[in-house]
Amino acid sequence: MSDQTAATPAVDVGSLTFDEALVELQRTVAELEQGGLALERSIELYERGVALHEHCAGLLGQAELRVQRLLEHAAGQLTAVEARSEEEAD
């Protein structure tokens, strides 16, 4: 990665879609695997990778809740019900 890319401010992880976060996570892992980075840059990339992983896992969890809450009506039509986390349900 060039010095200019390394100096570019990172986009807030929470604002990324699943696909955007996954692509960035894959790039981050690839850069770490190449090696030859300064320790501080490696740590920054690792921290970013962890945040991206957690964000992706959260989005997948939300998607799973949405799928689980699909209800089959008597007519056989499916209706999506807005997903709420278990904490919100309490």
C-alpha positions in Angstrom: 0.0 0.0 0.0 1.4 3.4 -0.8 2.1 6.1 1.8 -0.8 8.2 0.4 -3.2 5.3 0.9 -1.9 4.7 4.4 -2.4 8.4 5.3 -6.0 8.5 3.9 -8.4 8.8 6.8 -10.5 5.6 7.3 -14.2 5.6 6.8 -16.2 5.0 9.9 -16.8 1.2 10.1 -20.4 1.7 11.3 -21.3 3.5 8.1 -20.2 0.7 5.8 -22.6 -1.8 4.2 -21.8 -5.5 4.7 -20.3 -5.7 1.2 -18.2 -2.6 1.6 -16.9 -3.8 5.0 -16.2 -7.3 3.7 -14.1 -5.9 0.8 -12.2 -3.7 3.1 -11.6 -6.6 5.5 -10.3 -8.7 2.7 -7.9 -5.9 1.6 -6.8 -5.4 5.2 -6.0 -9.1 5.7 -4.1 -9.2 2.4 -2.0 -6.2 3.4 -1.2 -7.8 6.7 -0.3 -11.1 5.1 2.2 -9.4 2.8 4.2 -8.3 5.7 7.0 -5.8 5.7 5.0 -3.2 7.5 6.0 -1.0 10.4 4.8 -2.3 13.8 2.5 0.7 14.3 0.9 0.2 10.8 0.4 -3.5 11.5 -1.3 -2.7 14.8 -3.6 -0.1 13.0 -4.5 -2.6 10.3 -5.2 -5.3 12.9 -7.4 -3.0 14.9 -9.3 -2.0 11.8 -9.7 -5.6 10.8 -11.1 -6.5 14.1 -13.6 -3.6 13.9 -14.6 -4.6 10.4 -15.0 -8.3 11.4 -17.3 -7.3 14.3 -19.3 -5.0 12.1 -19.8 -7.8 9.5 -20.8 -10.2 12.2 -23.3 -7.8 13.6 -24.8 -7.1 10.2 -25.0 -10.9 9.5 -26.7 -11.3 12.9 -29.3 -8.7 12.0 -29.9 -10.3 8.7 -30.4 -13.7 10.4 -33.0 -12.1 12.8 -34.9 -10.7 9.8 -34.9 -14.1 8.1 -36.0 -15.9 11.3 -38.9 -13.4 11.7 -40.4 -14.1 8.3 -43.8 -15.3 8.9 -45.8 -17.6 6.6 -49.4 -16.5 6.3 -52.3 -18.8 5.7 -52.3 -17.8 2.0 -48.7 -18.9 1.7 -47.3 -15.4 1.4 -44.3 -14.4 3.4 -44.2 -11.1 5.2 -41.0 -9.6 6.7 -41.3 -8.4 10.3 -38.9 -5.7 11.4 -36.0 -7.3 13.3 -35.3 -6.3 16.8 -32.4 -7.5 18.9 -33.1 -9.5 22.0 -32.1 -6.5 24.1 -34.8 -4.3 22.3 -37.5 -7.0 22.8 -37.1 -6.7 26.6 
